[in-house]
Amino acid sequence: MARYEDEIQELKQRIAKLERQMAFLLQSQSLDYRDEPDQGPSAEMINLVRAGKKIEAIKLYREMTGVGLKQAKDFVDSLGK
């Protein structure tokens, strides 16, 4: 059992290292990575914008997509038009 726990711990460390390397590479090239294809705004996001809660909508969009603050703000601003 301990052998599997050691292997799992080693794999977690390797994954964490790969994630740091990927983040560095993306940042150095000014690129954004999205886990999921862009499916447009969620209903929750639209409701937040309609209620005048743009900051909450921006936070939600950033959580959903992982984009930067400016990109999220621009996206949310485009919903209000």
PDB file of N, CA, C and O in Angstrom:
ATOM      1  N   MET A   1       0.822  -1.192   0.000  1.00  0.00           N
ATOM      2  CA  MET A   1       0.000   0.000   0.000  1.00  0.00           C
ATOM      3  C   MET A   1       0.864   1.253   0.000  1.00  0.00           C
ATOM      4  O   MET A   1       0.564   2.210  -0.713  1.00  0.00           O
ATOM      5  N   ALA A   2       1.916   1.258   0.779  1.00  0.00           N
ATOM      6  CA  ALA A   2       2.798   2.424   0.863  1.00  0.00           C
ATOM      7  C   ALA A   2       3.462   2.692  -0.482  1.00  0.00           C
ATOM      8  O   ALA A   2       3.731   3.841  -0.834  1.00  0.00           O
ATOM      9  N   ARG A   3       3.723   1.627  -1.227  1.00  0.00           N
ATOM     10  CA  ARG A   3       4.351   1.800  -2.529  1.00  0.00           C
ATOM     11  C   ARG A   3       3.451   2.610  -3.459  1.00  0.00           C
ATOM     12  O   ARG A   3       3.928   3.483  -4.184  1.00  0.00           O
ATOM     13  N   TYR A   4       2.149   2.320  -3.440  1.00  0.00           N
ATOM     14  CA  TYR A   4       1.213   3.066  -4.276  1.00  0.00           C
ATOM     15  C   TYR A   4       1.099   4.513  -3.833  1.00  0.00           C
ATOM     16  O   TYR A   4       0.990   5.416  -4.663  1.00  0.00           O
ATOM     17  N   GLU A   5       1.123   4.733  -2.538  1.00  0.00           N
ATOM     18  CA  GLU A   5       1.059   6.100  -2.022  1.00  0.00           C
ATOM     19  C   GLU A   5       2.287   6.887  -2.451  1.00  0.00           C
ATOM     20  O   GLU A   5       2.182   8.067  -2.784  1.00  0.00           O
ATOM     21  N   ASP A   6       3.457   6.242  -2.446  1.00  0.00           N
ATOM     22  CA  ASP A   6       4.676   6.904  -2.903  1.00  0.00           C
ATOM     23  C   ASP A   6       4.585   7.241  -4.391  1.00  0.00           C
ATOM     24  O   ASP A   6       4.972   8.330  -4.814  1.00  0.00           O
ATOM     25  N   GLU A   7       4.072   6.301  -5.175  1.00  0.00           N
ATOM     26  CA  GLU A   7       3.919   6.540  -6.609  1.00  0.00           C
ATOM     27  C   GLU A   7       2.927   7.672  -6.875  1.00  0.00           C
ATOM     28  O   GLU A   7       3.146   8.509  -7.750  1.00  0.00           O
ATOM     29  N   ILE A   8       1.843   7.686  -6.117  1.00  0.00           N
ATOM     30  CA  ILE A   8       0.846   8.746  -6.282  1.00  0.00           C
ATOM     31  C   ILE A   8       1.456  10.092  -5.929  1.00  0.00           C
ATOM     32  O   ILE A   8       1.243  11.074  -6.641  1.00  0.00           O
ATOM     33  N   GLN A   9       2.206  10.152  -4.849  1.00  0.00           N
ATOM     34  CA  GLN A   9       2.838  11.397  -4.434  1.00  0.00           C
ATOM     35  C   GLN A   9       3.834  11.873  -5.494  1.00  0.00           C
ATOM     36  O   GLN A   9       3.902  13.064  -5.798  1.00  0.00           O
ATOM     37  N   GLU A  10       4.603  10.942  -6.050  1.00  0.00           N
ATOM     38  CA  GLU A  10       5.561  11.295  -7.101  1.00  0.00           C
ATOM     39  C   GLU A  10       4.842  11.836  -8.337  1.00  0.00           C
ATOM     40  O   GLU A  10       5.287  12.817  -8.934  1.00  0.00           O
ATOM     41  N   LEU A  11       3.742  11.204  -8.719  1.00  0.00           N
ATOM     42  CA  LEU A  11       2.967  11.671  -9.868  1.00  0.00           C
ATOM     43  C   LEU A  11       2.372  13.054  -9.609  1.00  0.00           C
ATOM     44  O   LEU A  11       2.359  13.899 -10.504  1.00  0.00           O
ATOM     45  N   LYS A  12       1.885  13.289  -8.405  1.00  0.00           N
ATOM     46  CA  LYS A  12       1.352  14.612  -8.068  1.00  0.00           C
ATOM     47  C   LYS A  12       2.431  15.675  -8.187  1.00  0.00           C
ATOM     48  O   LYS A  12       2.166  16.774  -8.673  1.00  0.00           O
ATOM     49  N   GLN A  13       3.638  15.360  -7.751  1.00  0.00           N
ATOM     50  CA  GLN A  13       4.745  16.308  -7.850  1.00  0.00           C
ATOM     51  C   GLN A  13       5.105  16.570  -9.306  1.00  0.00           C
ATOM     52  O   GLN A  13       5.368  17.710  -9.687  1.00  0.00           O
ATOM     53  N   ARG A  14       5.118  15.523 -10.115  1.00  0.00           N
ATOM     54  CA  ARG A  14       5.431  15.693 -11.530  1.00  0.00           C
ATOM     55  C   ARG A  14       4.366  16.528 -12.233  1.00  0.00           C
ATOM     56  O   ARG A  14       4.692  17.373 -13.067  1.00  0.00           O
ATOM     57  N   ILE A  15       3.095  16.300 -11.902  1.00  0.00           N
ATOM     58  CA  ILE A  15       2.009  17.073 -12.497  1.00  0.00           C
ATOM     59  C   ILE A  15       2.124  18.534 -12.098  1.00  0.00           C
ATOM     60  O   ILE A  15       1.956  19.425 -12.931  1.00  0.00           O
ATOM     61  N   ALA A  16       2.413  18.784 -10.814  1.00  0.00           N
ATOM     62  CA  ALA A  16       2.562  20.166 -10.351  1.00  0.00           C
ATOM     63  C   ALA A  16       3.704  20.861 -11.086  1.00  0.00           C
ATOM     64  O   ALA A  16       3.591  22.033 -11.445  1.00  0.00           O
ATOM     65  N   LYS A  17       4.801  20.141 -11.311  1.00  0.00           N
ATOM     66  CA  LYS A  17       5.926  20.719 -12.041  1.00  0.00           C
ATOM     67  C   LYS A  17       5.536  21.022 -13.489  1.00  0.00           C
ATOM     68  O   LYS A  17       5.880  22.080 -14.016  1.00  0.00           O
ATOM     69  N   LEU A  18       4.833  20.112 -14.119  1.00  0.00           N
ATOM     70  CA  LEU A  18       4.384  20.337 -15.497  1.00  0.00           C
ATOM     71  C   LEU A  18       3.419  21.520 -15.578  1.00  0.00           C
ATOM     72  O   LEU A  18       3.475  22.303 -16.527  1.00  0.00           O
ATOM     73  N   GLU A  19       2.545  21.650 -14.596  1.00  0.00           N
ATOM     74  CA  GLU A  19       1.619  22.788 -14.584  1.00  0.00           C
ATOM     75  C   GLU A  19       2.379  24.106 -14.448  1.00  0.00           C
ATOM     76  O   GLU A  19       2.040  25.085 -15.113  1.00  0.00           O
ATOM     77  N   ARG A  20       3.397  24.138 -13.598  1.00  0.00           N
ATOM     78  CA  ARG A  20       4.198  25.360 -13.457  1.00  0.00           C
ATOM     79  C   ARG A  20       4.929  25.674 -14.754  1.00  0.00           C
ATOM     80  O   ARG A  20       4.992  26.833 -15.163  1.00  0.00           O
ATOM     81  N   GLN A  21       5.481  24.658 -15.403  1.00  0.00           N
ATOM     82  CA  GLN A  21       6.185  24.869 -16.661  1.00  0.00           C
ATOM     83  C   GLN A  21       5.227  25.375 -17.742  1.00  0.00           C
ATOM     84  O   GLN A  21       5.566  26.286 -18.497  1.00  0.00           O
ATOM     85  N   MET A  22       4.046  24.790 -17.814  1.00  0.00           N
ATOM     86  CA  MET A  22       3.064  25.212 -18.807  1.00  0.00           C
ATOM     87  C   MET A  22       2.631  26.650 -18.541  1.00  0.00           C
ATOM     88  O   MET A  22       2.521  27.447 -19.473  1.00  0.00           O
ATOM     89  N   ALA A  23       2.387  26.984 -17.290  1.00  0.00           N
ATOM     90  CA  ALA A  23       1.995  28.356 -16.941  1.00  0.00           C
ATOM     91  C   ALA A  23       3.089  29.339 -17.345  1.00  0.00           C
ATOM     92  O   ALA A  23       2.801  30.414 -17.871  1.00  0.00           O
ATOM     93  N   PHE A  24       4.339  28.969 -17.099  1.00  0.00           N
ATOM     94  CA  PHE A  24       5.455  29.841 -17.476  1.00  0.00           C
ATOM     95  C   PHE A  24       5.509  30.029 -18.989  1.00  0.00           C
ATOM     96  O   PHE A  24       5.664  31.150 -19.474  1.00  0.00           O
ATOM     97  N   LEU A  25       5.383  28.940 -19.725  1.00  0.00           N
ATOM     98  CA  LEU A  25       5.435  29.027 -21.181  1.00  0.00           C
ATOM     99  C   LEU A  25       4.293  29.873 -21.739  1.00  0.00           C
ATOM    100  O   LEU A  25       4.508  30.710 -22.616  1.00  0.00           O
ATOM    101  N   LEU A  26       3.094  29.657 -21.237  1.00  0.00           N
ATOM    102  CA  LEU A  26       1.956  30.436 -21.711  1.00  0.00           C
ATOM    103  C   LEU A  26       2.125  31.907 -21.382  1.00  0.00           C
ATOM    104  O   LEU A  26       1.851  32.772 -22.214  1.00  0.00           O
ATOM    105  N   GLN A  27       2.576  32.190 -20.169  1.00  0.00           N
ATOM    106  CA  GLN A  27       2.761  33.575 -19.759  1.00  0.00           C
ATOM    107  C   GLN A  27       3.857  34.241 -20.581  1.00  0.00           C
ATOM    108  O   GLN A  27       3.711  35.392 -20.995  1.00  0.00           O
ATOM    109  N   SER A  28       4.939  33.535 -20.818  1.00  0.00           N
ATOM    110  CA  SER A  28       6.049  34.127 -21.565  1.00  0.00           C
ATOM    111  C   SER A  28       5.670  34.423 -23.019  1.00  0.00           C
ATOM    112  O   SER A  28       6.279  35.281 -23.658  1.00  0.00           O
ATOM    113  N   GLN A  29       4.676  33.721 -23.534  1.00  0.00           N
ATOM    114  CA  GLN A  29       4.220  33.943 -24.904  1.00  0.00           C
ATOM    115  C   GLN A  29       2.929  34.760 -24.959  1.00  0.00           C
ATOM    116  O   GLN A  29       2.346  34.941 -26.027  1.00  0.00           O
ATOM    117  N   SER A  30       2.492  35.248 -23.803  1.00  0.00           N
ATOM    118  CA  SER A  30       1.250  36.034 -23.685  1.00  0.00           C
ATOM    119  C   SER A  30       0.054  35.280 -24.259  1.00  0.00           C
ATOM    120  O   SER A  30      -0.755  35.844 -24.995  1.00  0.00           O
ATOM    121  N   LEU A  31      -0.044  34.015 -23.917  1.00  0.00           N
ATOM    122  CA  LEU A  31      -1.140  33.178 -24.387  1.00  0.00           C
ATOM    123  C   LEU A  31      -2.051  32.811 -23.219  1.00  0.00           C
ATOM    124  O   LEU A  31      -1.619  32.764 -22.067  1.00  0.00           O
ATOM    125  N   ASP A  32      -3.318  32.552 -23.537  1.00  0.00           N
ATOM    126  CA  ASP A  32      -4.277  32.076 -22.558  1.00  0.00           C
ATOM    127  C   ASP A  32      -4.675  30.664 -22.929  1.00  0.00           C
ATOM    128  O   ASP A  32      -4.745  30.315 -24.107  1.00  0.00           O
ATOM    129  N   TYR A  33      -4.931  29.862 -21.924  1.00  0.00           N
ATOM    130  CA  TYR A  33      -5.378  28.492 -22.147  1.00  0.00           C
ATOM    131  C   TYR A  33      -6.774  28.340 -21.583  1.00  0.00           C
ATOM    132  O   TYR A  33      -7.059  28.780 -20.470  1.00  0.00           O
ATOM    133  N   ARG A  34      -7.628  27.724 -22.345  1.00  0.00           N
ATOM    134  CA  ARG A  34      -8.985  27.441 -21.879  1.00  0.00           C
ATOM    135  C   ARG A  34      -9.174  25.946 -21.837  1.00  0.00           C
ATOM    136  O   ARG A  34      -8.835  25.233 -22.782  1.00  0.00           O
ATOM    137  N   ASP A  35      -9.721  25.480 -20.733  1.00  0.00           N
ATOM    138  CA  ASP A  35     -10.003  24.060 -20.567  1.00  0.00           C
ATOM    139  C   ASP A  35     -11.127  23.605 -21.493  1.00  0.00           C
ATOM    140  O   ASP A  35     -11.091  22.504 -22.042  1.00  0.00           O
ATOM    141  N   GLU A  36     -12.108  24.457 -21.652  1.00  0.00           N
ATOM    142  CA  GLU A  36     -13.282  24.106 -22.439  1.00  0.00           C
ATOM    143  C   GLU A  36     -13.437  25.085 -23.590  1.00  0.00           C
ATOM    144  O   GLU A  36     -13.024  26.240 -23.483  1.00  0.00           O
ATOM    145  N   PRO A  37     -14.021  24.641 -24.676  1.00  0.00           N
ATOM    146  CA  PRO A  37     -14.285  25.585 -25.751  1.00  0.00           C
ATOM    147  C   PRO A  37     -15.239  26.671 -25.265  1.00  0.00           C
ATOM    148  O   PRO A  37     -16.069  26.444 -24.384  1.00  0.00           O
ATOM    149  N   ASP A  38     -15.106  27.839 -25.849  1.00  0.00           N
ATOM    150  CA  ASP A  38     -15.956  28.959 -25.470  1.00  0.00           C
ATOM    151  C   ASP A  38     -17.384  28.673 -25.904  1.00  0.00           C
ATOM    152  O   ASP A  38     -17.680  28.547 -27.092  1.00  0.00           O
ATOM    153  N   GLN A  39     -18.259  28.575 -24.914  1.00  0.00           N
ATOM    154  CA  GLN A  39     -19.656  28.299 -25.206  1.00  0.00           C
ATOM    155  C   GLN A  39     -20.505  29.548 -24.992  1.00  0.00           C
ATOM    156  O   GLN A  39     -21.732  29.478 -24.933  1.00  0.00           O
ATOM    157  N   GLY A  40     -19.841  30.673 -24.878  1.00  0.00           N
ATOM    158  CA  GLY A  40     -20.573  31.904 -24.650  1.00  0.00           C
ATOM    159  C   GLY A  40     -20.869  32.091 -23.177  1.00  0.00           C
ATOM    160  O   GLY A  40     -20.478  31.272 -22.345  1.00  0.00           O
ATOM    161  N   PRO A  41     -21.551  33.155 -22.862  1.00  0.00           N
ATOM    162  CA  PRO A  41     -21.821  33.457 -21.458  1.00  0.00           C
ATOM    163  C   PRO A  41     -22.861  32.510 -20.868  1.00  0.00           C
ATOM    164  O   PRO A  41     -23.781  32.066 -21.554  1.00  0.00           O
ATOM    165  N   SER A  42     -22.696  32.214 -19.592  1.00  0.00           N
ATOM    166  CA  SER A  42     -23.679  31.383 -18.909  1.00  0.00           C
ATOM    167  C   SER A  42     -24.885  32.236 -18.551  1.00  0.00           C
ATOM    168  O   SER A  42     -24.814  33.465 -18.567  1.00  0.00           O
ATOM    169  N   ALA A  43     -25.975  31.589 -18.234  1.00  0.00           N
ATOM    170  CA  ALA A  43     -27.183  32.308 -17.830  1.00  0.00           C
ATOM    171  C   ALA A  43     -26.911  33.120 -16.572  1.00  0.00           C
ATOM    172  O   ALA A  43     -27.402  34.239 -16.425  1.00  0.00           O
ATOM    173  N   GLU A  44     -26.129  32.551 -15.673  1.00  0.00           N
ATOM    174  CA  GLU A  44     -25.789  33.260 -14.435  1.00  0.00           C
ATOM    175  C   GLU A  44     -25.037  34.551 -14.746  1.00  0.00           C
ATOM    176  O   GLU A  44     -25.298  35.589 -14.138  1.00  0.00           O
ATOM    177  N   MET A  45     -24.116  34.486 -15.681  1.00  0.00           N
ATOM    178  CA  MET A  45     -23.333  35.658 -16.050  1.00  0.00           C
ATOM    179  C   MET A  45     -24.235  36.735 -16.665  1.00  0.00           C
ATOM    180  O   MET A  45     -24.098  37.915 -16.343  1.00  0.00           O
ATOM    181  N   ILE A  46     -25.127  36.343 -17.519  1.00  0.00           N
ATOM    182  CA  ILE A  46     -26.051  37.298 -18.137  1.00  0.00           C
ATOM    183  C   ILE A  46     -26.927  37.948 -17.073  1.00  0.00           C
ATOM    184  O   ILE A  46     -27.166  39.155 -17.115  1.00  0.00           O
ATOM    185  N   ASN A  47     -27.401  37.160 -16.130  1.00  0.00           N
ATOM    186  CA  ASN A  47     -28.230  37.711 -15.057  1.00  0.00           C
ATOM    187  C   ASN A  47     -27.447  38.705 -14.210  1.00  0.00           C
ATOM    188  O   ASN A  47     -27.992  39.728 -13.795  1.00  0.00           O
ATOM    189  N   LEU A  48     -26.180  38.416 -13.951  1.00  0.00           N
ATOM    190  CA  LEU A  48     -25.351  39.339 -13.179  1.00  0.00           C
ATOM    191  C   LEU A  48     -25.184  40.667 -13.920  1.00  0.00           C
ATOM    192  O   LEU A  48     -25.284  41.736 -13.318  1.00  0.00           O
ATOM    193  N   VAL A  49     -24.930  40.593 -15.219  1.00  0.00           N
ATOM    194  CA  VAL A  49     -24.761  41.812 -16.015  1.00  0.00           C
ATOM    195  C   VAL A  49     -26.060  42.609 -16.022  1.00  0.00           C
ATOM    196  O   VAL A  49     -26.039  43.828 -15.848  1.00  0.00           O
ATOM    197  N   ARG A  50     -27.179  41.941 -16.219  1.00  0.00           N
ATOM    198  CA  ARG A  50     -28.480  42.630 -16.240  1.00  0.00           C
ATOM    199  C   ARG A  50     -28.792  43.283 -14.900  1.00  0.00           C
ATOM    200  O   ARG A  50     -29.457  44.317 -14.842  1.00  0.00           O
ATOM    201  N   ALA A  51     -28.303  42.668 -13.817  1.00  0.00           N
ATOM    202  CA  ALA A  51     -28.545  43.212 -12.477  1.00  0.00           C
ATOM    203  C   ALA A  51     -27.535  44.295 -12.112  1.00  0.00           C
ATOM    204  O   ALA A  51     -27.567  44.832 -11.005  1.00  0.00           O
ATOM    205  N   GLY A  52     -26.636  44.616 -13.051  1.00  0.00           N
ATOM    206  CA  GLY A  52     -25.642  45.651 -12.796  1.00  0.00           C
ATOM    207  C   GLY A  52     -24.478  45.175 -11.935  1.00  0.00           C
ATOM    208  O   GLY A  52     -23.751  45.993 -11.371  1.00  0.00           O
ATOM    209  N   LYS A  53     -24.298  43.875 -11.831  1.00  0.00           N
ATOM    210  CA  LYS A  53     -23.226  43.300 -11.009  1.00  0.00           C
ATOM    211  C   LYS A  53     -22.073  42.851 -11.908  1.00  0.00           C
ATOM    212  O   LYS A  53     -21.747  41.667 -11.995  1.00  0.00           O
ATOM    213  N   LYS A  54     -21.471  43.839 -12.570  1.00  0.00           N
ATOM    214  CA  LYS A  54     -20.415  43.542 -13.542  1.00  0.00           C
ATOM    215  C   LYS A  54     -19.188  42.924 -12.892  1.00  0.00           C
ATOM    216  O   LYS A  54     -18.567  42.035 -13.473  1.00  0.00           O
ATOM    217  N   ILE A  55     -18.827  43.379 -11.693  1.00  0.00           N
ATOM    218  CA  ILE A  55     -17.641  42.833 -11.025  1.00  0.00           C
ATOM    219  C   ILE A  55     -17.824  41.345 -10.739  1.00  0.00           C
ATOM    220  O   ILE A  55     -16.910  40.547 -10.948  1.00  0.00           O
ATOM    221  N   GLU A  56     -19.009  40.981 -10.262  1.00  0.00           N
ATOM    222  CA  GLU A  56     -19.288  39.567 -10.000  1.00  0.00           C
ATOM    223  C   GLU A  56     -19.263  38.763 -11.300  1.00  0.00           C
ATOM    224  O   GLU A  56     -18.788  37.627 -11.321  1.00  0.00           O
ATOM    225  N   ALA A  57     -19.773  39.351 -12.379  1.00  0.00           N
ATOM    226  CA  ALA A  57     -19.765  38.677 -13.682  1.00  0.00           C
ATOM    227  C   ALA A  57     -18.337  38.481 -14.174  1.00  0.00           C
ATOM    228  O   ALA A  57     -18.005  37.436 -14.734  1.00  0.00           O
ATOM    229  N   ILE A  58     -17.496  39.486 -13.964  1.00  0.00           N
ATOM    230  CA  ILE A  58     -16.087  39.381 -14.370  1.00  0.00           C
ATOM    231  C   ILE A  58     -15.398  38.275 -13.581  1.00  0.00           C
ATOM    232  O   ILE A  58     -14.665  37.464 -14.147  1.00  0.00           O
ATOM    233  N   LYS A  59     -15.635  38.243 -12.280  1.00  0.00           N
ATOM    234  CA  LYS A  59     -15.038  37.191 -11.443  1.00  0.00           C
ATOM    235  C   LYS A  59     -15.490  35.818 -11.909  1.00  0.00           C
ATOM    236  O   LYS A  59     -14.680  34.898 -12.015  1.00  0.00           O
ATOM    237  N   LEU A  60     -16.776  35.678 -12.185  1.00  0.00           N
ATOM    238  CA  LEU A  60     -17.314  34.402 -12.643  1.00  0.00           C
ATOM    239  C   LEU A  60     -16.677  33.987 -13.965  1.00  0.00           C
ATOM    240  O   LEU A  60     -16.286  32.832 -14.133  1.00  0.00           O
ATOM    241  N   TYR A  61     -16.573  34.925 -14.900  1.00  0.00           N
ATOM    242  CA  TYR A  61     -15.978  34.602 -16.200  1.00  0.00           C
ATOM    243  C   TYR A  61     -14.520  34.177 -16.046  1.00  0.00           C
ATOM    244  O   TYR A  61     -14.064  33.247 -16.710  1.00  0.00           O
ATOM    245  N   ARG A  62     -13.802  34.858 -15.173  1.00  0.00           N
ATOM    246  CA  ARG A  62     -12.399  34.487 -14.946  1.00  0.00           C
ATOM    247  C   ARG A  62     -12.297  33.092 -14.354  1.00  0.00           C
ATOM    248  O   ARG A  62     -11.420  32.318 -14.739  1.00  0.00           O
ATOM    249  N   GLU A  63     -13.193  32.759 -13.413  1.00  0.00           N
ATOM    250  CA  GLU A  63     -13.193  31.418 -12.819  1.00  0.00           C
ATOM    251  C   GLU A  63     -13.513  30.360 -13.861  1.00  0.00           C
ATOM    252  O   GLU A  63     -12.921  29.280 -13.865  1.00  0.00           O
ATOM    253  N   MET A  64     -14.448  30.673 -14.738  1.00  0.00           N
ATOM    254  CA  MET A  64     -14.867  29.702 -15.750  1.00  0.00           C
ATOM    255  C   MET A  64     -13.811  29.480 -16.824  1.00  0.00           C
ATOM    256  O   MET A  64     -13.656  28.367 -17.326  1.00  0.00           O
ATOM    257  N   THR A  65     -13.086  30.537 -17.175  1.00  0.00           N
ATOM    258  CA  THR A  65     -12.205  30.449 -18.341  1.00  0.00           C
ATOM    259  C   THR A  65     -10.719  30.534 -18.023  1.00  0.00           C
ATOM    260  O   THR A  65      -9.887  30.037 -18.781  1.00  0.00           O
ATOM    261  N   GLY A  66     -10.389  31.162 -16.903  1.00  0.00           N
ATOM    262  CA  GLY A  66      -8.977  31.338 -16.579  1.00  0.00           C
ATOM    263  C   GLY A  66      -8.321  32.495 -17.309  1.00  0.00           C
ATOM    264  O   GLY A  66      -7.097  32.620 -17.284  1.00  0.00           O
ATOM    265  N   VAL A  67      -9.107  33.344 -17.960  1.00  0.00           N
ATOM    266  CA  VAL A  67      -8.533  34.479 -18.683  1.00  0.00           C
ATOM    267  C   VAL A  67      -8.122  35.572 -17.707  1.00  0.00           C
ATOM    268  O   VAL A  67      -8.478  35.541 -16.529  1.00  0.00           O
ATOM    269  N   GLY A  68      -7.371  36.531 -18.214  1.00  0.00           N
ATOM    270  CA  GLY A  68      -6.919  37.641 -17.403  1.00  0.00           C
ATOM    271  C   GLY A  68      -8.039  38.642 -17.141  1.00  0.00           C
ATOM    272  O   GLY A  68      -9.120  38.568 -17.726  1.00  0.00           O
ATOM    273  N   LEU A  69      -7.745  39.579 -16.244  1.00  0.00           N
ATOM    274  CA  LEU A  69      -8.732  40.571 -15.833  1.00  0.00           C
ATOM    275  C   LEU A  69      -9.225  41.411 -17.016  1.00  0.00           C
ATOM    276  O   LEU A  69     -10.429  41.614 -17.171  1.00  0.00           O
ATOM    277  N   LYS A  70      -8.311  41.894 -17.840  1.00  0.00           N
ATOM    278  CA  LYS A  70      -8.704  42.751 -18.965  1.00  0.00           C
ATOM    279  C   LYS A  70      -9.597  42.009 -19.949  1.00  0.00           C
ATOM    280  O   LYS A  70     -10.605  42.547 -20.408  1.00  0.00           O
ATOM    281  N   GLN A  71      -9.225  40.772 -20.271  1.00  0.00           N
ATOM    282  CA  GLN A  71     -10.041  39.996 -21.204  1.00  0.00           C
ATOM    283  C   GLN A  71     -11.436  39.745 -20.638  1.00  0.00           C
ATOM    284  O   GLN A  71     -12.434  39.837 -21.352  1.00  0.00           O
ATOM    285  N   ALA A  72     -11.489  39.430 -19.352  1.00  0.00           N
ATOM    286  CA  ALA A  72     -12.785  39.167 -18.723  1.00  0.00           C
ATOM    287  C   ALA A  72     -13.632  40.436 -18.708  1.00  0.00           C
ATOM    288  O   ALA A  72     -14.829  40.387 -18.990  1.00  0.00           O
ATOM    289  N   LYS A  73     -13.015  41.575 -18.380  1.00  0.00           N
ATOM    290  CA  LYS A  73     -13.744  42.842 -18.347  1.00  0.00           C
ATOM    291  C   LYS A  73     -14.264  43.183 -19.741  1.00  0.00           C
ATOM    292  O   LYS A  73     -15.416  43.590 -19.894  1.00  0.00           O
ATOM    293  N   ASP A  74     -13.417  43.019 -20.753  1.00  0.00           N
ATOM    294  CA  ASP A  74     -13.837  43.305 -22.128  1.00  0.00           C
ATOM    295  C   ASP A  74     -14.998  42.420 -22.538  1.00  0.00           C
ATOM    296  O   ASP A  74     -15.938  42.883 -23.184  1.00  0.00           O
ATOM    297  N   PHE A  75     -14.938  41.140 -22.162  1.00  0.00           N
ATOM    298  CA  PHE A  75     -16.008  40.212 -22.512  1.00  0.00           C
ATOM    299  C   PHE A  75     -17.310  40.615 -21.841  1.00  0.00           C
ATOM    300  O   PHE A  75     -18.353  40.683 -22.491  1.00  0.00           O
ATOM    301  N   VAL A  76     -17.251  40.882 -20.548  1.00  0.00           N
ATOM    302  CA  VAL A  76     -18.452  41.263 -19.803  1.00  0.00           C
ATOM    303  C   VAL A  76     -19.008  42.582 -20.327  1.00  0.00           C
ATOM    304  O   VAL A  76     -20.223  42.744 -20.448  1.00  0.00           O
ATOM    305  N   ASP A  77     -18.112  43.530 -20.641  1.00  0.00           N
ATOM    306  CA  ASP A  77     -18.563  44.794 -21.210  1.00  0.00           C
ATOM    307  C   ASP A  77     -19.294  44.569 -22.531  1.00  0.00           C
ATOM    308  O   ASP A  77     -20.255  45.277 -22.831  1.00  0.00           O
ATOM    309  N   SER A  78     -18.855  43.603 -23.317  1.00  0.00           N
ATOM    310  CA  SER A  78     -19.480  43.340 -24.603  1.00  0.00           C
ATOM    311  C   SER A  78     -20.893  42.763 -24.422  1.00  0.00           C
ATOM    312  O   SER A  78     -21.727  42.869 -25.322  1.00  0.00           O
ATOM    313  N   LEU A  79     -21.158  42.158 -23.269  1.00  0.00           N
ATOM    314  CA  LEU A  79     -22.489  41.605 -23.020  1.00  0.00           C
ATOM    315  C   LEU A  79     -23.501  42.706 -22.757  1.00  0.00           C
ATOM    316  O   LEU A  79     -24.688  42.550 -23.041  1.00  0.00           O
ATOM    317  N   GLY A  80     -23.031  43.811 -22.219  1.00  0.00           N
ATOM    318  CA  GLY A  80     -23.928  44.913 -21.878  1.00  0.00           C
ATOM    319  C   GLY A  80     -24.320  45.766 -23.071  1.00  0.00           C
ATOM    320  O   GLY A  80     -25.130  46.684 -22.935  1.00  0.00           O
ATOM    321  N   LYS A  81     -23.769  45.484 -24.217  1.00  0.00           N
ATOM    322  CA  LYS A  81     -24.050  46.304 -25.414  1.00  0.00           C
ATOM    323  C   LYS A  81     -25.225  45.791 -26.183  1.00  0.00           C
ATOM    324  O   LYS A  81     -25.590  46.365 -27.209  1.00  0.00           O
TER     325      LYS A  81
END
